Amino acid sequence: MVTFEHTEAEPYREYPPAARPVLGVRYCTVCGISDKLSARYEHNFLLWSDEPFTAAVVAREMSRLGFEVVDAFRTPDARQPWAAHVASGPERTAETYVGRFHGDCTAVHWIGLWSRHRDRVIHDQPEHGWRALPASQVLYDQHDQYEVPSDAVVVLTEQQAVGLAILAGRRLPTASELTEALRAEEEYRWAGQQLWKRFYDHRAAQFAADVARVRAEAARLADVPPERRPVSYREDAEQAVAGIPPLPVRVGEPFPLVRFLIGSFHDRWRDSYGSYTTLCNRLDVVTGGGVTIELTLEVMVRGGLLVHPGAVTPYCPAEADYLDDPELALAQAGQRWPDPLWCAVFPVSPARFEVWGRPAGTSTALRRLSIALTFPGGKEFVAVPAWSDTFHLWDYFATAGALPADGEGHEIFVPDDINLTKQVQARIVEWSGGEVVDGPG
């Protein structure tokens, strides 16, 4: 049985009188899917009606689009004032009209055709004509390592697309214009990819000797204790660590970061990167206030990630100086990418380095703890504290000294071989008044 939520004031927009003869309707609103099918129907839908929108009208119009509506209800989101729970929906077609709106569902920024099998959206731009762009670039909001469907994008019927295009003084592309836009975009993308490949190949050649040096050292360290102990399940790793006595250390006292390697090891494949998640130490940390905190350390070396500007590479410091590389300037001029670059920019050090501190209990002293790491060559970095109720995540680092402001600190990139972490020395430190405290007092 279909049930609806009724409220006194229903959200909708009313088209101006001059637009109604063109569109053939008076009211519009936006509805999204909010249940287990939301991943299949990511984007919102534009709804038209000759009567103000209520939950019942929303359900009726969504049904006309092919959805089996279970419930329709209000949301607090001004861009998407309605949502629906659905039992099923229409099959996704190979091509779908979409639009991007300014602010609400009455001001059109652009209207285009989404070619799903090509993963491209073709829309008009006054200064460029018809242009094909990657769907991820125009349909989603980018957040470095992930993307979410843009709430400014709505799915349109062909009737809505034609009417809105006429209202905006535009038209939809012809078949020949679609073909030409896709061809031009493919040629542009191919040319840009070649410039980026040239840049990354240049980096690989520049540091080939350093890659060989570091990999030879990693091979030597493979036979140096501790040995790797692979486990299939997290619970097995934790049980194994529980049987190892903790190492007592005072704040500021150095110790080897890695006393054991118990975890998951995904070694480097051909033309790929290695990633490792391993429990590596168990400590009884004595703080400056005399409190003892039991802390288990976990190291993550994750290959294949993006690199943000400012990253450091302690195993090969010269790698971090790439911003003035003329090959990079050439690649960016040909096809501008976002600031994060692919980890191949660091041929020696393509893996991001993280340390997790997992306490056995809770204590106010935990919030002041951080870790300092000394890599081969003597360079020390202090982690910017990042505390949750159950762990510390130490993934942004600064040189030892004053506490960086929020959002500061740099990622550390290392070679993608876990054996090299056997060389790293560590100290547990405390932050006090913006300074690092190395010991009692």
C-alpha positions as CSV (number, residue, x, y, z in Angstrom):
1,M,0.0,0.0,0.0
2,V,1.3,3.5,-0.9
3,T,1.5,5.9,2.0
4,F,2.4,9.6,1.8
5,E,3.5,12.3,4.1
6,H,1.2,15.4,3.9
7,T,2.4,18.9,5.0
8,E,0.8,22.3,4.9
9,A,3.2,24.0,2.5
10,E,4.4,21.9,-0.4
11,P,7.7,22.9,-2.2
12,Y,7.6,23.6,-5.9
13,R,8.5,26.3,-8.4
14,E,6.0,28.1,-10.7
15,Y,7.1,28.9,-14.2
16,P,6.6,32.5,-15.3
17,P,3.5,33.1,-17.5
18,A,5.5,33.6,-20.6
19,A,7.2,30.2,-20.3
20,R,4.0,28.2,-19.9
21,P,3.0,28.2,-23.6
22,V,6.5,26.8,-24.5
23,L,6.7,24.2,-21.7
24,G,3.0,23.3,-21.6
25,V,3.1,23.1,-17.8
26,R,2.8,25.5,-14.8
27,Y,4.8,23.8,-11.9
28,C,8.0,22.0,-11.5
29,T,10.0,20.3,-8.7
30,V,12.8,17.9,-8.1
31,C,12.7,14.4,-6.6
32,G,15.5,11.9,-5.8
33,I,15.5,8.2,-4.9
34,S,16.3,7.5,-1.3
35,D,16.6,3.8,-0.6
36,K,18.6,0.8,-1.7
37,L,18.1,1.7,-5.3
38,S,19.6,5.2,-4.9
39,A,23.0,3.9,-6.2
40,R,21.3,2.8,-9.4
41,Y,19.4,6.1,-9.8
42,E,22.0,8.5,-8.5
43,H,20.7,11.8,-10.0
44,N,17.5,13.7,-9.2
45,F,14.6,13.9,-11.6
46,L,12.8,17.0,-12.8
47,L,9.0,16.7,-12.4
48,W,6.3,18.8,-14.2
49,S,2.7,19.2,-13.3
50,D,-0.3,21.6,-13.9
51,E,-1.1,21.5,-10.2
52,P,1.0,22.3,-7.1
53,F,3.1,19.5,-5.9
54,T,2.0,17.3,-3.0
55,A,3.3,14.0,-2.0
56,A,0.6,12.4,-4.1
57,V,1.4,14.4,-7.1
58,V,5.1,13.6,-6.8
59,A,4.3,9.9,-6.5
60,R,2.1,10.1,-9.6
61,E,4.7,11.9,-11.7
62,M,7.5,9.5,-10.6
63,S,5.2,6.6,-11.6
64,R,4.8,8.1,-15.0
65,L,8.6,7.9,-15.3
66,G,8.4,4.2,-14.7
67,F,9.0,4.0,-10.9
68,E,7.0,1.8,-8.6
69,V,6.6,4.3,-5.7
70,V,6.4,3.1,-2.2
71,D,6.5,6.4,-0.5
72,A,7.1,10.1,-1.4
73,F,8.2,12.6,1.2
74,R,9.7,16.1,1.9
75,T,13.4,16.7,2.4
76,P,15.2,19.7,4.0
77,D,17.3,20.1,0.8
78,A,16.2,23.1,-1.2
79,R,17.7,21.7,-4.4
80,Q,15.9,18.4,-4.0
81,P,12.8,19.1,-2.0
82,W,11.3,15.7,-2.6
83,A,12.5,12.1,-2.2
84,A,10.9,8.8,-2.9
85,H,11.3,5.2,-1.8
86,V,10.7,2.9,-4.7
87,A,10.3,-0.9,-5.2
88,S,11.6,-0.8,-8.8
89,G,12.4,1.6,-11.6
90,P,12.8,1.8,-15.3
91,E,15.8,0.3,-17.2
92,R,18.5,2.8,-17.7
93,T,18.7,3.7,-21.3
94,A,21.9,4.1,-23.4
95,E,21.2,7.8,-23.7
96,T,19.6,10.2,-21.2
97,Y,18.9,13.9,-21.3
98,V,20.3,15.8,-18.3
99,G,20.5,19.4,-17.2
100,R,22.4,21.4,-14.7
101,F,20.6,24.2,-12.9
102,H,21.5,27.4,-11.1
103,G,20.2,27.4,-7.5
104,D,16.8,25.9,-8.2
105,C,14.9,24.1,-11.0
106,T,14.0,27.2,-13.0
107,A,17.4,28.5,-14.1
108,V,19.2,26.3,-16.7
109,H,23.0,26.4,-16.9
110,W,23.1,23.8,-19.7
111,I,21.2,20.9,-21.2
112,G,22.9,17.9,-22.7
113,L,22.7,14.3,-23.7
114,W,24.4,11.7,-21.5
115,S,25.8,8.9,-23.5
116,R,26.2,6.2,-20.9
117,H,28.2,3.7,-23.0
118,R,30.7,6.4,-23.9
119,D,30.6,7.9,-20.4
120,R,30.3,11.3,-21.9
121,V,27.9,14.3,-21.7
122,I,27.5,16.4,-24.9
123,H,26.1,19.9,-24.2
124,D,26.3,23.3,-25.8
125,Q,28.6,26.1,-24.6
126,P,28.2,29.4,-26.3
127,E,31.9,30.0,-26.7
128,H,32.7,26.4,-27.7
129,G,29.7,25.0,-29.6
130,W,28.8,21.4,-28.9
131,R,31.3,19.9,-26.5
132,A,31.7,16.3,-25.1
133,L,33.0,16.1,-21.6
134,P,33.6,13.1,-19.3
135,A,30.4,12.3,-17.3
136,S,32.4,12.4,-14.1
137,Q,33.5,15.9,-14.8
138,V,30.0,17.4,-15.3
139,L,27.6,15.1,-13.4
140,Y,29.6,14.7,-10.2
141,D,31.2,16.9,-7.5
142,Q,34.9,16.0,-7.1
143,H,36.5,15.5,-3.7
144,D,40.1,14.4,-4.5
145,Q,39.8,10.6,-4.1
146,Y,36.0,10.2,-4.4
147,E,33.0,11.8,-6.2
148,V,29.4,12.3,-5.4
149,P,26.4,12.9,-7.7
150,S,25.9,16.7,-8.0
151,D,22.6,17.9,-6.6
152,A,22.6,20.6,-9.3
153,V,22.2,17.9,-12.1
154,V,18.7,16.5,-12.9
155,V,17.5,13.9,-15.3
156,L,15.1,15.2,-18.0
157,T,12.6,13.6,-20.3
158,E,13.0,14.5,-24.0
159,Q,10.0,16.8,-23.8
160,Q,11.5,18.6,-20.9
161,A,14.9,18.9,-22.6
162,V,13.3,20.3,-25.8
163,G,11.1,22.8,-23.9
164,L,13.9,24.1,-21.6
165,A,16.3,24.4,-24.5
166,I,13.8,26.5,-26.5
167,L,13.1,28.6,-23.4
168,A,16.9,29.2,-23.0
169,G,17.2,30.2,-26.7
170,R,19.0,27.0,-27.5
171,R,18.4,23.7,-29.2
172,L,19.4,20.1,-28.8
173,P,22.3,18.7,-30.8
174,T,21.7,16.9,-34.1
175,A,23.2,13.4,-34.7
176,S,26.1,14.8,-36.8
177,E,26.9,17.4,-34.1
178,L,26.9,14.7,-31.4
179,T,29.3,12.6,-33.6
180,E,31.6,15.6,-34.2
181,A,31.7,16.6,-30.5
182,L,32.6,13.1,-29.5
183,R,35.4,12.9,-32.2
184,A,36.9,16.2,-31.1
185,E,36.9,15.2,-27.5
186,E,38.5,11.9,-28.2
187,E,41.3,13.6,-30.2
188,Y,41.8,16.2,-27.5
189,R,41.9,13.5,-24.8
190,W,44.4,11.4,-26.7
191,A,46.7,14.3,-27.3
192,G,46.6,15.2,-23.6
193,Q,47.2,11.6,-22.5
194,Q,50.3,11.4,-24.6
195,L,51.7,14.5,-23.0
196,W,51.0,13.1,-19.5
197,K,52.6,9.8,-20.5
198,R,55.6,11.7,-21.7
199,F,55.9,13.4,-18.3
200,Y,55.6,10.2,-16.3
201,D,58.0,8.4,-18.6
202,H,60.4,11.3,-18.2
203,R,60.1,10.9,-14.4
204,A,60.7,7.1,-14.6
205,A,63.9,7.6,-16.6
206,Q,65.1,10.4,-14.4
207,F,65.0,8.2,-11.2
208,A,65.6,4.8,-12.7
209,A,68.9,4.4,-10.8
210,D,67.3,5.4,-7.5
211,V,64.5,2.8,-8.1
212,A,67.1,0.1,-8.6
213,R,69.0,1.3,-5.4
214,V,66.0,1.2,-3.2
215,R,64.7,-2.1,-4.5
216,A,68.0,-3.7,-3.9
217,E,68.0,-2.4,-0.3
218,A,64.4,-3.7,0.2
219,A,65.5,-7.2,-1.1
220,R,68.4,-7.2,1.4
221,L,66.1,-6.2,4.3
222,A,63.6,-9.0,3.4
223,D,66.0,-11.5,5.1
224,V,66.4,-9.2,8.2
225,P,64.0,-9.8,11.2
226,P,61.2,-9.4,11.8
227,E,59.8,-11.8,9.2
228,R,56.4,-11.1,7.6
229,R,53.5,-13.1,9.1
230,P,50.6,-13.0,6.7
231,V,47.1,-13.5,8.1
232,S,43.8,-14.0,6.4
233,Y,41.6,-12.1,8.9
234,R,41.9,-9.1,11.1
235,E,40.9,-11.0,14.2
236,D,43.7,-13.5,13.7
237,A,46.2,-10.6,13.5
238,E,45.0,-9.1,16.7
239,Q,45.1,-12.4,18.5
240,A,48.7,-12.9,17.4
241,V,49.7,-9.5,18.6
242,A,47.9,-10.0,22.0
243,G,50.5,-12.8,22.7
244,I,53.5,-10.4,22.2
245,P,54.6,-8.6,25.3
246,P,54.3,-4.7,25.0
247,L,57.4,-2.6,24.8
248,P,57.6,-0.1,27.6
249,V,58.6,3.4,26.3
250,R,58.5,6.8,27.8
251,V,57.4,9.9,25.8
252,G,60.4,11.0,23.7
253,E,62.2,7.7,24.0
254,P,63.2,6.2,20.6
255,F,62.2,2.7,19.5
256,P,62.0,0.7,16.2
257,L,58.7,1.4,14.5
258,V,58.5,-2.2,13.4
259,R,59.0,-5.0,15.9
260,F,56.7,-7.5,14.0
261,L,54.9,-7.6,10.7
262,I,51.5,-9.3,11.1
263,G,48.9,-8.5,8.5
264,S,48.0,-8.2,4.8
265,F,50.7,-8.1,2.2
266,H,49.9,-7.3,-1.4
267,D,53.2,-7.3,-3.2
268,R,53.9,-5.4,-6.3
269,W,52.6,-6.8,-9.5
270,R,53.9,-6.1,-13.0
271,D,53.0,-2.5,-13.9
272,S,51.3,-2.1,-10.6
273,Y,52.0,-1.1,-7.0
274,G,52.2,-2.9,-3.7
275,S,50.0,-2.2,-0.7
276,Y,50.4,-3.4,2.9
277,T,48.4,-3.2,6.1
278,T,50.3,-4.6,9.0
279,L,50.3,-4.4,12.8
280,C,53.9,-3.6,13.7
281,N,54.3,-2.8,17.4
282,R,52.7,-3.0,20.8
283,L,53.7,-0.3,23.4
284,D,53.1,0.6,27.0
285,V,53.6,4.4,26.7
286,V,54.4,6.4,29.8
287,T,53.3,10.0,29.3
288,G,54.8,13.1,30.8
289,G,52.1,13.0,33.4
290,G,53.0,9.4,34.4
291,V,49.9,7.8,32.8
292,T,50.6,4.5,31.1
293,I,48.7,3.9,27.8
294,E,48.7,0.6,26.0
295,L,49.0,1.4,22.3
296,T,49.1,-1.0,19.2
297,L,50.7,0.5,16.1
298,E,49.7,-0.3,12.6
299,V,51.5,0.7,9.4
300,M,49.8,1.2,6.0
301,V,51.9,1.5,2.8
302,R,49.3,2.0,0.1
303,G,50.4,2.2,-3.5
304,G,48.4,3.6,-6.4
305,L,47.0,6.8,-4.8
306,L,46.9,10.4,-5.8
307,V,49.7,12.8,-4.7
308,H,48.8,16.2,-3.3
309,P,51.2,19.2,-3.7
310,G,53.7,19.4,-0.8
311,A,54.1,15.6,-0.3
312,V,57.6,14.5,0.9
313,T,59.7,11.6,-0.2
314,P,62.3,10.8,2.5
315,Y,63.8,7.8,0.7
316,C,64.5,10.0,-2.3
317,P,64.1,13.7,-1.5
318,A,64.8,14.9,-5.0
319,E,61.5,13.3,-6.2
320,A,59.5,15.9,-4.3
321,D,60.8,18.7,-6.5
322,Y,58.6,18.3,-9.6
323,L,56.6,21.5,-9.8
324,D,59.2,23.3,-12.0
325,D,59.6,20.3,-14.3
326,P,59.1,21.7,-17.9
327,E,57.5,18.3,-18.9
328,L,54.8,18.9,-16.3
329,A,54.2,22.4,-17.6
330,L,53.8,21.0,-21.1
331,A,51.4,18.3,-20.0
332,Q,49.3,20.8,-18.0
333,A,49.1,23.1,-21.0
334,G,47.8,20.3,-23.2
335,Q,45.2,19.0,-20.8
336,R,44.8,20.5,-17.3
337,W,44.4,17.9,-14.6
338,P,43.4,18.6,-11.0
339,D,46.2,19.3,-8.5
340,P,46.6,15.7,-7.3
341,L,48.9,13.9,-9.6
342,W,49.1,10.1,-10.1
343,C,51.6,8.4,-7.8
344,A,53.8,7.6,-10.8
345,V,55.2,11.1,-10.3
346,F,57.3,9.4,-7.6
347,P,58.9,6.4,-9.4
348,V,60.9,5.5,-6.3
349,S,58.2,6.3,-3.7
350,P,54.7,5.5,-5.2
351,A,53.1,4.5,-1.9
352,R,51.4,6.7,0.7
353,F,52.6,6.1,4.3
354,E,50.3,6.1,7.3
355,V,50.5,5.0,10.9
356,W,47.5,4.1,13.0
357,G,47.7,4.1,16.8
358,R,45.0,1.9,18.5
359,P,44.7,2.3,22.3
360,A,43.4,-0.5,24.6
361,G,41.3,2.0,26.5
362,T,40.3,5.7,26.8
363,S,42.2,8.5,28.5
364,T,42.3,12.3,28.1
365,A,46.1,11.9,27.7
366,L,45.5,10.2,24.4
367,R,44.4,13.4,22.7
368,R,47.9,14.9,23.2
369,L,49.8,12.0,21.8
370,S,51.5,11.9,18.4
371,I,54.4,10.1,16.8
372,A,57.7,11.3,15.4
373,L,59.4,9.2,12.7
374,T,63.0,9.2,11.6
375,F,63.7,7.8,8.1
376,P,67.0,6.6,6.7
377,G,69.2,9.7,6.2
378,G,68.1,11.2,9.5
379,K,65.1,13.3,8.5
380,E,62.5,13.4,11.2
381,F,58.8,14.1,10.7
382,V,56.2,14.6,13.4
383,A,52.6,13.6,12.7
384,V,49.8,16.1,12.9
385,P,47.4,14.7,15.6
386,A,44.1,13.2,14.3
387,W,42.1,11.6,17.0
388,S,38.9,9.6,17.1
389,D,37.4,7.7,20.0
390,T,39.1,4.5,19.0
391,F,42.3,5.3,17.2
392,H,44.9,7.9,16.1
393,L,45.3,8.4,12.4
394,W,48.8,9.8,11.6
395,D,48.9,10.5,7.9
396,Y,49.9,14.2,7.7
397,F,53.4,15.1,8.9
398,A,55.5,18.2,9.6
399,T,59.1,18.7,10.5
400,A,59.7,18.6,14.2
401,G,58.8,21.8,16.0
402,A,55.7,23.9,16.3
403,L,52.3,22.3,15.9
404,P,50.9,23.1,12.4
405,A,47.6,24.8,12.1
406,D,44.5,22.7,11.1
407,G,44.8,21.4,7.6
408,E,48.6,21.8,7.4
409,G,51.1,19.0,7.2
410,H,52.2,16.9,4.3
411,E,51.7,13.4,3.1
412,I,54.7,11.1,3.1
413,F,55.3,8.8,0.1
414,V,57.6,5.9,0.4
415,P,58.8,2.9,-1.8
416,D,56.1,0.2,-2.1
417,D,58.0,-2.4,-0.2
418,I,57.1,-3.0,3.5
419,N,60.6,-4.4,4.3
420,L,62.0,-0.8,4.1
421,T,59.9,0.2,7.2
422,K,62.3,-2.0,9.3
423,Q,64.7,0.9,9.1
424,V,62.4,3.5,10.5
425,Q,62.8,4.8,14.1
426,A,60.0,6.3,16.1
427,R,59.2,8.3,19.2
428,I,55.9,8.9,20.9
429,V,55.6,12.6,21.6
430,E,53.1,14.9,23.2
431,W,51.7,18.3,22.0
432,S,51.6,21.0,24.7
433,G,50.8,24.6,24.0
434,G,51.6,24.1,20.3
435,E,55.0,22.6,20.9
436,V,56.4,19.1,20.9
437,V,57.2,17.7,24.4
438,D,59.7,14.9,24.3
439,G,59.5,13.6,27.9
440,P,58.4,14.1,31.5
441,G,58.4,17.7,32.7
